[in-house]
């Protein structure tokens, strides 16, 4: 769980870190251990929205 929280905190500084992948036009996904984080980058408002966090199968 600590790795997951650390990964989400790092997104504030680098919204497209190494290891993240594009998922559609404005979404990205990032794996952190057994977790997958799906998020959307809103460049107009300089905001990052975490839309889903779940276990990978």
C-alpha distance matrix in Angstrom:
0.0 3.8 5.4 5.1 6.4 8.7 9.9 10.9 12.5 14.4 15.9 18.0 19.8 20.0 19.7 20.7 19.0 20.1 18.5 18.4 21.2 23.6 23.5 26.8 28.5 26.1 22.7 20.3 17.3 14.7 12.6 9.4 9.1 9.5 8.9 12.0 12.5 16.2 17.8 21.4 23.1 26.0 28.2 30.9 28.9 26.5 23.5 20.4 19.3 16.0 17.5 15.0 11.5 11.6 11.2 13.8 16.6
3.8 0.0 3.8 5.4 5.2 6.1 8.6 10.0 10.5 12.3 14.5 16.3 17.7 18.3 18.7 19.9 17.8 19.0 18.1 18.4 21.6 24.1 24.5 27.8 29.2 26.6 23.5 20.8 18.3 15.2 13.6 10.1 10.3 11.9 11.3 14.0 13.9 17.5 18.6 21.9 23.0 25.8 27.6 30.4 28.3 25.6 22.9 20.0 19.7 16.7 18.9 17.1 13.8 14.6 14.4 16.6 19.6
5.4 3.8 0.0 3.8 5.5 5.0 6.1 8.7 9.8 10.5 12.6 15.1 16.0 15.9 16.4 17.0 14.6 15.5 14.4 15.0 18.3 21.1 21.8 25.2 26.7 24.3 21.2 18.2 15.5 12.1 10.4 6.7 7.3 9.8 9.2 11.6 11.9 15.6 16.8 20.1 21.1 24.3 25.9 29.0 27.3 24.4 21.9 18.8 18.7 15.8 18.0 16.1 12.9 13.6 13.2 14.6 17.8
5.1 5.4 3.8 0.0 3.8 5.4 5.1 6.3 8.7 10.0 11.1 13.6 15.4 15.1 14.7 15.6 14.0 15.4 14.1 13.7 16.6 18.9 19.2 22.5 24.0 21.5 18.2 15.6 12.9 10.1 8.9 5.9 7.6 9.0 7.0 8.9 8.6 12.3 13.5 17.0 18.4 21.5 23.5 26.5 24.7 22.1 19.4 16.0 15.4 12.3 14.3 12.4 9.2 10.4 10.8 12.7 16.1
6.4 5.2 5.5 3.8 0.0 3.8 5.5 5.2 6.1 8.7 10.2 11.8 13.8 14.5 14.4 16.2 14.8 16.9 16.3 15.6 18.7 20.6 21.0 24.0 25.0 22.1 19.2 17.0 14.9 12.4 12.1 9.4 11.3 12.7 10.5 11.9 10.6 13.7 14.1 17.1 18.1 20.8 22.7 25.3 23.2 20.6 17.8 14.9 14.6 12.0 14.6 13.4 10.8 12.8 13.9 16.2 19.7
8.7 6.1 5.0 5.4 3.8 0.0 3.8 5.5 5.1 6.2 8.9 10.6 11.6 12.3 13.1 14.6 12.7 14.6 14.6 14.5 18.0 20.3 21.3 24.4 25.2 22.4 19.7 17.1 15.3 12.3 12.1 9.2 11.4 13.8 12.1 13.3 12.0 15.1 15.1 17.9 18.2 21.0 22.3 25.3 23.3 20.3 18.1 15.4 15.9 13.8 16.8 15.9 13.5 15.4 16.1 17.7 21.3
9.9 8.6 6.1 5.1 5.5 3.8 0.0 3.8 5.5 5.2 6.6 9.5 10.5 10.1 10.3 11.3 9.5 11.4 11.2 10.8 14.2 16.5 17.6 20.8 21.7 19.1 16.3 13.4 11.6 8.6 8.8 6.8 9.9 12.3 10.1 10.4 9.0 11.9 12.1 14.9 15.4 18.6 19.9 23.1 21.6 18.6 16.4 13.3 13.9 11.6 14.5 13.7 11.5 13.6 14.4 15.5 19.1
10.9 10.0 8.7 6.3 5.2 5.5 3.8 0.0 3.8 5.4 5.3 7.5 9.8 10.0 9.3 11.4 10.7 13.5 13.3 11.8 14.7 16.2 16.9 19.7 20.3 17.3 14.6 12.5 11.2 9.3 10.5 9.2 12.5 14.0 11.0 10.7 8.1 10.4 9.8 12.5 13.1 15.9 17.6 20.5 18.6 15.9 13.3 10.2 10.5 8.4 11.7 11.5 10.0 12.9 14.7 16.2 20.0
12.5 10.5 9.8 8.7 6.1 5.1 5.5 3.8 0.0 3.8 5.4 5.9 7.9 9.4 9.9 12.5 11.7 14.7 15.3 14.3 17.4 18.9 20.0 22.5 22.6 19.4 17.3 15.3 14.6 12.6 13.8 12.1 15.1 17.1 14.5 14.4 11.9 13.9 12.7 14.7 14.5 16.8 17.9 20.6 18.4 15.4 13.3 11.0 12.2 11.0 14.6 14.9 13.6 16.5 18.2 19.9 23.6
14.4 12.3 10.5 10.0 8.7 6.2 5.2 5.4 3.8 0.0 3.8 5.3 5.5 6.3 7.8 9.8 8.4 11.4 12.7 12.0 15.4 17.1 18.9 21.5 21.5 18.5 16.6 14.2 13.7 11.4 12.9 11.6 14.9 17.4 15.1 14.7 12.3 14.2 13.0 14.7 13.9 16.5 17.1 20.2 18.6 15.1 13.7 11.5 13.4 12.5 16.0 16.4 15.2 17.9 19.2 20.2 23.9
15.9 14.5 12.6 11.1 10.2 8.9 6.6 5.3 5.4 3.8 0.0 3.8 5.4 4.9 4.5 7.3 7.3 10.9 12.0 10.2 13.1 14.1 15.8 18.1 17.9 14.8 13.0 11.0 11.2 9.8 12.3 12.0 15.7 17.6 14.8 13.5 10.5 11.5 9.6 11.0 10.1 12.9 13.7 16.8 15.5 12.2 10.5 8.0 10.1 9.7 13.2 14.2 13.7 16.7 18.6 19.4 23.1
18.0 16.3 15.1 13.6 11.8 10.6 9.5 7.5 5.9 5.3 3.8 0.0 3.8 5.8 6.1 9.7 10.3 14.0 15.5 13.8 16.3 16.9 18.4 20.3 19.5 16.1 15.0 13.7 14.5 13.5 16.0 15.6 19.1 21.0 18.0 16.8 13.6 14.2 11.7 12.2 10.5 12.3 12.7 15.3 13.4 10.0 8.8 7.5 10.3 10.9 14.6 16.2 16.2 19.5 21.7 22.8 26.6
19.8 17.7 16.0 15.4 13.8 11.6 10.5 9.8 7.9 5.5 5.4 3.8 0.0 3.8 6.4 9.2 9.1 12.5 14.9 13.8 16.6 17.5 19.7 21.6 20.6 17.6 16.8 15.1 15.9 14.6 17.0 16.5 20.0 22.4 19.8 18.7 15.9 16.6 14.3 14.6 12.5 14.3 13.7 16.6 15.2 11.5 11.4 10.5 13.7 14.3 17.9 19.3 19.0 22.1 23.9 24.6 28.3
20.0 18.3 15.9 15.1 14.5 12.3 10.1 10.0 9.4 6.3 4.9 5.8 3.8 0.0 3.8 5.5 5.6 9.2 11.6 10.5 13.1 14.1 16.7 18.7 17.8 15.2 14.3 12.2 13.2 12.0 14.7 14.9 18.5 20.9 18.4 16.9 14.3 14.7 12.7 13.0 10.9 13.4 12.9 16.3 15.7 12.0 11.8 10.3 13.4 13.8 17.0 18.3 18.0 20.9 22.5 22.6 26.2
19.7 18.7 16.4 14.7 14.4 13.1 10.3 9.3 9.9 7.8 4.5 6.1 6.4 3.8 0.0 3.8 6.0 9.7 11.2 8.9 10.8 11.2 13.3 15.2 14.4 11.5 10.6 8.8 10.3 10.1 13.4 14.3 18.0 19.8 17.0 14.8 11.8 11.6 9.2 9.2 7.4 10.3 10.4 14.0 13.6 10.3 9.5 7.4 10.3 10.8 13.8 15.3 15.6 18.6 20.6 20.7 24.3
20.7 19.9 17.0 15.6 16.2 14.6 11.3 11.4 12.5 9.8 7.3 9.7 9.2 5.5 3.8 0.0 3.8 6.7 8.3 6.1 7.9 8.7 11.6 13.8 13.3 11.3 10.2 7.7 9.1 8.8 12.2 13.7 17.3 19.2 16.7 14.3 12.1 11.8 10.2 10.5 9.1 12.4 12.2 16.0 16.3 13.3 12.8 10.5 12.9 12.9 15.3 16.3 16.5 18.9 20.4 19.8 23.2
19.0 17.8 14.6 14.0 14.8 12.7 9.5 10.7 11.7 8.4 7.3 10.3 9.1 5.6 6.0 3.8 0.0 3.8 6.1 5.7 8.8 11.0 13.9 16.6 16.6 14.8 13.2 10.1 10.2 8.4 10.8 11.7 15.0 17.5 15.6 13.9 12.4 13.1 12.4 13.5 12.5 15.9 15.8 19.5 19.5 16.2 15.6 13.1 15.2 14.6 17.1 17.5 16.8 18.8 19.7 19.1 22.4
20.1 19.0 15.5 15.4 16.9 14.6 11.4 13.5 14.7 11.4 10.9 14.0 12.5 9.2 9.7 6.7 3.8 0.0 3.8 5.6 8.4 11.3 14.5 17.4 17.9 16.8 15.1 11.6 11.1 9.1 10.6 11.7 14.5 17.2 16.0 14.5 13.9 14.9 14.9 16.2 15.6 19.0 18.8 22.7 23.0 19.7 19.2 16.6 18.4 17.4 19.6 19.4 18.4 19.8 20.0 18.8 21.8
18.5 18.1 14.4 14.1 16.3 14.6 11.2 13.3 15.3 12.7 12.0 15.5 14.9 11.6 11.2 8.3 6.1 3.8 0.0 3.8 6.5 10.1 12.7 16.0 17.3 16.5 14.1 10.4 8.9 6.6 7.6 9.4 11.9 14.1 13.2 11.6 11.8 12.9 13.8 15.7 16.0 19.7 20.2 24.0 24.2 21.3 20.2 17.1 18.2 16.6 18.2 17.4 16.2 17.1 16.9 15.3 18.2
18.4 18.4 15.0 13.7 15.6 14.5 10.8 11.8 14.3 12.0 10.2 13.8 13.8 10.5 8.9 6.1 5.7 5.6 3.8 0.0 3.8 7.0 9.4 12.7 13.8 12.8 10.3 6.6 5.6 4.5 7.2 9.8 12.9 14.4 12.6 10.1 9.3 9.7 10.3 12.0 12.5 16.3 17.1 20.8 21.1 18.4 17.1 14.0 14.8 13.4 14.9 14.5 14.0 15.3 16.0 14.7 17.7
21.2 21.6 18.3 16.6 18.7 18.0 14.2 14.7 17.4 15.4 13.1 16.3 16.6 13.1 10.8 7.9 8.8 8.4 6.5 3.8 0.0 3.8 6.3 9.5 11.1 10.9 8.7 5.5 5.4 6.6 9.3 12.5 15.3 16.2 14.3 11.2 10.6 9.8 10.5 11.6 12.4 16.0 16.9 20.5 21.3 19.2 17.9 14.9 15.5 14.4 15.0 14.9 15.0 16.1 16.9 15.1 17.8
23.6 24.1 21.1 18.9 20.6 20.3 16.5 16.2 18.9 17.1 14.1 16.9 17.5 14.1 11.2 8.7 11.0 11.3 10.1 7.0 3.8 0.0 3.8 6.1 7.3 7.7 6.1 4.4 6.5 9.1 12.2 15.5 18.5 18.9 16.6 13.1 11.9 9.8 9.8 9.8 10.6 13.8 14.7 18.0 19.3 17.7 16.6 14.0 14.4 14.0 14.2 14.8 15.9 17.3 18.7 17.1 19.6
23.5 24.5 21.8 19.2 21.0 21.3 17.6 16.9 20.0 18.9 15.8 18.4 19.7 16.7 13.3 11.6 13.9 14.5 12.7 9.4 6.3 3.8 0.0 3.8 6.7 7.3 5.0 4.8 6.3 9.8 12.6 16.1 18.8 18.4 15.9 12.2 11.2 8.3 9.0 9.1 11.1 14.0 15.8 18.7 19.8 18.7 17.1 14.3 13.8 13.1 12.3 12.7 14.4 15.5 17.2 15.7 18.0
26.8 27.8 25.2 22.5 24.0 24.4 20.8 19.7 22.5 21.5 18.1 20.3 21.6 18.7 15.2 13.8 16.6 17.4 16.0 12.7 9.5 6.1 3.8 0.0 3.8 5.9 5.6 7.4 9.8 13.4 16.3 19.8 22.5 22.0 19.4 15.6 14.3 10.9 10.8 9.6 11.3 13.4 15.0 17.4 19.0 18.6 17.3 15.2 14.6 14.8 13.6 14.7 17.0 18.4 20.3 19.0 21.0
28.5 29.2 26.7 24.0 25.0 25.2 21.7 20.3 22.6 21.5 17.9 19.5 20.6 17.8 14.4 13.3 16.6 17.9 17.3 13.8 11.1 7.3 6.7 3.8 0.0 3.8 6.0 8.5 11.8 15.2 18.5 21.7 24.8 24.7 21.9 18.1 16.2 12.8 11.5 9.2 9.7 11.1 12.1 14.3 16.4 16.2 15.6 14.2 14.3 15.3 14.7 16.6 19.1 21.0 23.2 22.1 24.4
26.1 26.6 24.3 21.5 22.1 22.4 19.1 17.3 19.4 18.5 14.8 16.1 17.6 15.2 11.5 11.3 14.8 16.8 16.5 12.8 10.9 7.7 7.3 5.9 3.8 0.0 3.8 6.9 10.5 13.7 17.2 20.0 23.3 23.4 20.3 16.7 14.1 10.8 8.6 5.7 6.0 7.6 9.2 11.6 13.2 12.8 11.8 10.4 10.6 12.1 12.0 14.4 16.9 19.3 21.9 21.4 24.1
22.7 23.5 21.2 18.2 19.2 19.7 16.3 14.6 17.3 16.6 13.0 15.0 16.8 14.3 10.6 10.2 13.2 15.1 14.1 10.3 8.7 6.1 5.0 5.6 6.0 3.8 0.0 3.8 7.0 10.3 13.8 16.6 19.8 19.7 16.5 12.9 10.4 7.1 5.6 4.3 6.4 9.3 11.5 14.3 15.0 14.1 12.3 9.8 9.3 9.6 9.3 11.1 13.3 15.6 18.1 17.6 20.4
20.3 20.8 18.2 15.6 17.0 17.1 13.4 12.5 15.3 14.2 11.0 13.7 15.1 12.2 8.8 7.7 10.1 11.6 10.4 6.6 5.5 4.4 4.8 7.4 8.5 6.9 3.8 0.0 3.8 6.8 10.4 13.3 16.5 16.8 13.9 10.4 8.2 5.9 5.5 6.2 7.8 11.4 13.1 16.4 16.9 15.2 13.4 10.3 10.3 9.6 10.1 10.9 12.1 14.2 16.1 15.4 18.4
17.3 18.3 15.5 12.9 14.9 15.3 11.6 11.2 14.6 13.7 11.2 14.5 15.9 13.2 10.3 9.1 10.2 11.1 8.9 5.6 5.4 6.5 6.3 9.8 11.8 10.5 7.0 3.8 0.0 3.8 6.8 10.0 13.0 13.1 10.3 6.8 5.5 4.5 6.3 8.8 10.9 14.5 16.5 19.8 19.8 17.9 15.7 12.2 11.7 9.7 10.1 9.5 9.7 11.2 12.6 11.8 14.9
14.7 15.2 12.1 10.1 12.4 12.3 8.6 9.3 12.6 11.4 9.8 13.5 14.6 12.0 10.1 8.8 8.4 9.1 6.6 4.5 6.6 9.1 9.8 13.4 15.2 13.7 10.3 6.8 3.8 0.0 3.8 6.5 9.8 10.7 8.3 5.7 5.1 6.6 8.4 11.3 12.8 16.6 18.3 21.7 21.4 19.0 16.8 13.2 13.1 10.7 11.9 10.8 9.7 10.9 11.7 11.0 14.4
12.6 13.6 10.4 8.9 12.1 12.1 8.8 10.5 13.8 12.9 12.3 16.0 17.0 14.7 13.4 12.2 10.8 10.6 7.6 7.2 9.3 12.2 12.6 16.3 18.5 17.2 13.8 10.4 6.8 3.8 0.0 3.8 6.3 7.2 5.7 4.5 6.3 8.9 11.4 14.7 16.5 20.3 22.0 25.4 24.9 22.5 20.2 16.5 16.0 13.1 14.0 11.9 9.7 9.8 9.4 8.4 11.8
9.4 10.1 6.7 5.9 9.4 9.2 6.8 9.2 12.1 11.6 12.0 15.6 16.5 14.9 14.3 13.7 11.7 11.7 9.4 9.8 12.5 15.5 16.1 19.8 21.7 20.0 16.6 13.3 10.0 6.5 3.8 0.0 3.8 6.1 5.2 6.3 7.7 11.2 13.3 16.8 18.3 21.9 23.6 27.0 26.0 23.4 20.9 17.3 17.0 13.9 15.4 13.2 10.2 10.3 9.6 9.6 13.1
9.1 10.3 7.3 7.6 11.3 11.4 9.9 12.5 15.1 14.9 15.7 19.1 20.0 18.5 18.0 17.3 15.0 14.5 11.9 12.9 15.3 18.5 18.8 22.5 24.8 23.3 19.8 16.5 13.0 9.8 6.3 3.8 0.0 3.8 5.5 8.1 10.6 14.1 16.6 20.2 22.0 25.6 27.4 30.7 29.7 27.1 24.6 21.0 20.4 17.0 18.1 15.3 12.0 11.0 9.0 8.8 11.6
9.5 11.9 9.8 9.0 12.7 13.8 12.3 14.0 17.1 17.4 17.6 21.0 22.4 20.9 19.8 19.2 17.5 17.2 14.1 14.4 16.2 18.9 18.4 22.0 24.7 23.4 19.7 16.8 13.1 10.7 7.2 6.1 3.8 0.0 3.8 6.9 10.2 13.4 16.5 20.2 22.6 26.1 28.3 31.5 30.5 28.2 25.4 21.7 20.4 16.8 17.1 13.8 10.4 8.4 5.6 5.6 8.1
8.9 11.3 9.2 7.0 10.5 12.1 10.1 11.0 14.5 15.1 14.8 18.0 19.8 18.4 17.0 16.7 15.6 16.0 13.2 12.6 14.3 16.6 15.9 19.4 21.9 20.3 16.5 13.9 10.3 8.3 5.7 5.2 5.5 3.8 0.0 3.8 6.5 9.9 12.9 16.7 19.1 22.5 24.9 28.0 26.9 24.8 21.8 18.1 16.7 13.0 13.3 10.2 6.8 5.6 4.6 5.7 9.3
12.0 14.0 11.6 8.9 11.9 13.3 10.4 10.7 14.4 14.7 13.5 16.8 18.7 16.9 14.8 14.3 13.9 14.5 11.6 10.1 11.2 13.1 12.2 15.6 18.1 16.7 12.9 10.4 6.8 5.7 4.5 6.3 8.1 6.9 3.8 0.0 3.8 6.5 9.8 13.5 16.1 19.6 22.0 25.1 24.3 22.4 19.5 15.7 14.3 10.8 10.8 8.0 5.7 5.4 6.1 6.1 9.8
12.5 13.9 11.9 8.6 10.6 12.0 9.0 8.1 11.9 12.3 10.5 13.6 15.9 14.3 11.8 12.1 12.4 13.9 11.8 9.3 10.6 11.9 11.2 14.3 16.2 14.1 10.4 8.2 5.5 5.1 6.3 7.7 10.6 10.2 6.5 3.8 0.0 3.8 6.4 10.1 12.7 16.0 18.6 21.5 20.6 18.7 15.7 12.0 10.5 7.2 7.8 6.0 4.7 6.8 9.0 9.7 13.4
16.2 17.5 15.6 12.3 13.7 15.1 11.9 10.4 13.9 14.2 11.5 14.2 16.6 14.7 11.6 11.8 13.1 14.9 12.9 9.7 9.8 9.8 8.3 10.9 12.8 10.8 7.1 5.9 4.5 6.6 8.9 11.2 14.1 13.4 9.9 6.5 3.8 0.0 3.8 7.2 10.3 13.5 16.3 19.1 18.5 17.1 14.2 10.6 8.8 6.1 5.7 5.1 6.4 8.7 11.4 11.7 14.9
17.8 18.6 16.8 13.5 14.1 15.1 12.1 9.8 12.7 13.0 9.6 11.7 14.3 12.7 9.2 10.2 12.4 14.9 13.8 10.3 10.5 9.8 9.0 10.8 11.5 8.6 5.6 5.5 6.3 8.4 11.4 13.3 16.6 16.5 12.9 9.8 6.4 3.8 0.0 3.8 6.8 9.8 12.7 15.4 14.7 13.4 10.5 6.9 5.5 4.2 5.2 6.9 8.8 11.9 14.8 15.4 18.7
21.4 21.9 20.1 17.0 17.1 17.9 14.9 12.5 14.7 14.7 11.0 12.2 14.6 13.0 9.2 10.5 13.5 16.2 15.7 12.0 11.6 9.8 9.1 9.6 9.2 5.7 4.3 6.2 8.8 11.3 14.7 16.8 20.2 20.2 16.7 13.5 10.1 7.2 3.8 0.0 3.8 6.4 9.5 12.0 11.8 10.9 8.5 5.8 5.1 6.5 7.1 9.9 12.4 15.5 18.5 18.8 22.0
23.1 23.0 21.1 18.4 18.1 18.2 15.4 13.1 14.5 13.9 10.1 10.5 12.5 10.9 7.4 9.1 12.5 15.6 16.0 12.5 12.4 10.6 11.1 11.3 9.7 6.0 6.4 7.8 10.9 12.8 16.5 18.3 22.0 22.6 19.1 16.1 12.7 10.3 6.8 3.8 0.0 3.8 6.0 9.0 9.1 7.7 6.2 4.7 6.5 8.8 10.4 13.3 15.4 18.6 21.5 21.8 25.0
26.0 25.8 24.3 21.5 20.8 21.0 18.6 15.9 16.8 16.5 12.9 12.3 14.3 13.4 10.3 12.4 15.9 19.0 19.7 16.3 16.0 13.8 14.0 13.4 11.1 7.6 9.3 11.4 14.5 16.6 20.3 21.9 25.6 26.1 22.5 19.6 16.0 13.5 9.8 6.4 3.8 0.0 3.8 5.6 5.8 5.8 5.1 6.0 7.6 11.0 12.3 15.7 18.2 21.5 24.6 25.1 28.3
28.2 27.6 25.9 23.5 22.7 22.3 19.9 17.6 17.9 17.1 13.7 12.7 13.7 12.9 10.4 12.2 15.8 18.8 20.2 17.1 16.9 14.7 15.8 15.0 12.1 9.2 11.5 13.1 16.5 18.3 22.0 23.6 27.4 28.3 24.9 22.0 18.6 16.3 12.7 9.5 6.0 3.8 0.0 3.8 5.5 4.8 6.6 8.3 10.9 14.1 15.8 19.1 21.2 24.5 27.4 27.7 31.0
30.9 30.4 29.0 26.5 25.3 25.3 23.1 20.5 20.6 20.2 16.8 15.3 16.6 16.3 14.0 16.0 19.5 22.7 24.0 20.8 20.5 18.0 18.7 17.4 14.3 11.6 14.3 16.4 19.8 21.7 25.4 27.0 30.7 31.5 28.0 25.1 21.5 19.1 15.4 12.0 9.0 5.6 3.8 0.0 3.8 5.7 7.9 10.6 12.7 16.3 17.7 21.2 23.7 27.1 30.2 30.7 33.9
28.9 28.3 27.3 24.7 23.2 23.3 21.6 18.6 18.4 18.6 15.5 13.4 15.2 15.7 13.6 16.3 19.5 23.0 24.2 21.1 21.3 19.3 19.8 19.0 16.4 13.2 15.0 16.9 19.8 21.4 24.9 26.0 29.7 30.5 26.9 24.3 20.6 18.5 14.7 11.8 9.1 5.8 5.5 3.8 0.0 3.8 5.4 8.9 10.9 14.7 16.4 20.0 22.3 25.9 29.1 30.1 33.4
26.5 25.6 24.4 22.1 20.6 20.3 18.6 15.9 15.4 15.1 12.2 10.0 11.5 12.0 10.3 13.3 16.2 19.7 21.3 18.4 19.2 17.7 18.7 18.6 16.2 12.8 14.1 15.2 17.9 19.0 22.5 23.4 27.1 28.2 24.8 22.4 18.7 17.1 13.4 10.9 7.7 5.8 4.8 5.7 3.8 0.0 3.8 7.0 10.1 13.5 15.9 19.1 21.0 24.5 27.5 28.4 31.8
23.5 22.9 21.9 19.4 17.8 18.1 16.4 13.3 13.3 13.7 10.5 8.8 11.4 11.8 9.5 12.8 15.6 19.2 20.2 17.1 17.9 16.6 17.1 17.3 15.6 11.8 12.3 13.4 15.7 16.8 20.2 20.9 24.6 25.4 21.8 19.5 15.7 14.2 10.5 8.5 6.2 5.1 6.6 7.9 5.4 3.8 0.0 3.8 6.5 9.9 12.4 15.6 17.5 21.2 24.3 25.4 28.9
20.4 20.0 18.8 16.0 14.9 15.4 13.3 10.2 11.0 11.5 8.0 7.5 10.5 10.3 7.4 10.5 13.1 16.6 17.1 14.0 14.9 14.0 14.3 15.2 14.2 10.4 9.8 10.3 12.2 13.2 16.5 17.3 21.0 21.7 18.1 15.7 12.0 10.6 6.9 5.8 4.7 6.0 8.3 10.6 8.9 7.0 3.8 0.0 3.8 6.6 9.4 12.3 14.0 17.6 20.6 21.7 25.2
19.3 19.7 18.7 15.4 14.6 15.9 13.9 10.5 12.2 13.4 10.1 10.3 13.7 13.4 10.3 12.9 15.2 18.4 18.2 14.8 15.5 14.4 13.8 14.6 14.3 10.6 9.3 10.3 11.7 13.1 16.0 17.0 20.4 20.4 16.7 14.3 10.5 8.8 5.5 5.1 6.5 7.6 10.9 12.7 10.9 10.1 6.5 3.8 0.0 3.8 5.9 9.2 11.4 15.1 18.5 19.8 23.1
16.0 16.7 15.8 12.3 12.0 13.8 11.6 8.4 11.0 12.5 9.7 10.9 14.3 13.8 10.8 12.9 14.6 17.4 16.6 13.4 14.4 14.0 13.1 14.8 15.3 12.1 9.6 9.6 9.7 10.7 13.1 13.9 17.0 16.8 13.0 10.8 7.2 6.1 4.2 6.5 8.8 11.0 14.1 16.3 14.7 13.5 9.9 6.6 3.8 0.0 3.8 6.0 7.7 11.4 14.7 16.3 19.7
17.5 18.9 18.0 14.3 14.6 16.8 14.5 11.7 14.6 16.0 13.2 14.6 17.9 17.0 13.8 15.3 17.1 19.6 18.2 14.9 15.0 14.2 12.3 13.6 14.7 12.0 9.3 10.1 10.1 11.9 14.0 15.4 18.1 17.1 13.3 10.8 7.8 5.7 5.2 7.1 10.4 12.3 15.8 17.7 16.4 15.9 12.4 9.4 5.9 3.8 0.0 3.8 7.1 10.3 13.9 15.4 18.3
15.0 17.1 16.1 12.4 13.4 15.9 13.7 11.5 14.9 16.4 14.2 16.2 19.3 18.3 15.3 16.3 17.5 19.4 17.4 14.5 14.9 14.8 12.7 14.7 16.6 14.4 11.1 10.9 9.5 10.8 11.9 13.2 15.3 13.8 10.2 8.0 6.0 5.1 6.9 9.9 13.3 15.7 19.1 21.2 20.0 19.1 15.6 12.3 9.2 6.0 3.8 0.0 3.8 6.5 10.2 11.9 14.8
11.5 13.8 12.9 9.2 10.8 13.5 11.5 10.0 13.6 15.2 13.7 16.2 19.0 18.0 15.6 16.5 16.8 18.4 16.2 14.0 15.0 15.9 14.4 17.0 19.1 16.9 13.3 12.1 9.7 9.7 9.7 10.2 12.0 10.4 6.8 5.7 4.7 6.4 8.8 12.4 15.4 18.2 21.2 23.7 22.3 21.0 17.5 14.0 11.4 7.7 7.1 3.8 0.0 3.8 7.2 9.5 12.7
11.6 14.6 13.6 10.4 12.8 15.4 13.6 12.9 16.5 17.9 16.7 19.5 22.1 20.9 18.6 18.9 18.8 19.8 17.1 15.3 16.1 17.3 15.5 18.4 21.0 19.3 15.6 14.2 11.2 10.9 9.8 10.3 11.0 8.4 5.6 5.4 6.8 8.7 11.9 15.5 18.6 21.5 24.5 27.1 25.9 24.5 21.2 17.6 15.1 11.4 10.3 6.5 3.8 0.0 3.8 6.5 9.3
11.2 14.4 13.2 10.8 13.9 16.1 14.4 14.7 18.2 19.2 18.6 21.7 23.9 22.5 20.6 20.4 19.7 20.0 16.9 16.0 16.9 18.7 17.2 20.3 23.2 21.9 18.1 16.1 12.6 11.7 9.4 9.6 9.0 5.6 4.6 6.1 9.0 11.4 14.8 18.5 21.5 24.6 27.4 30.2 29.1 27.5 24.3 20.6 18.5 14.7 13.9 10.2 7.2 3.8 0.0 3.8 6.3
13.8 16.6 14.6 12.7 16.2 17.7 15.5 16.2 19.9 20.2 19.4 22.8 24.6 22.6 20.7 19.8 19.1 18.8 15.3 14.7 15.1 17.1 15.7 19.0 22.1 21.4 17.6 15.4 11.8 11.0 8.4 9.6 8.8 5.6 5.7 6.1 9.7 11.7 15.4 18.8 21.8 25.1 27.7 30.7 30.1 28.4 25.4 21.7 19.8 16.3 15.4 11.9 9.5 6.5 3.8 0.0 3.8
16.6 19.6 17.8 16.1 19.7 21.3 19.1 20.0 23.6 23.9 23.1 26.6 28.3 26.2 24.3 23.2 22.4 21.8 18.2 17.7 17.8 19.6 18.0 21.0 24.4 24.1 20.4 18.4 14.9 14.4 11.8 13.1 11.6 8.1 9.3 9.8 13.4 14.9 18.7 22.0 25.0 28.3 31.0 33.9 33.4 31.8 28.9 25.2 23.1 19.7 18.3 14.8 12.7 9.3 6.3 3.8 0.0
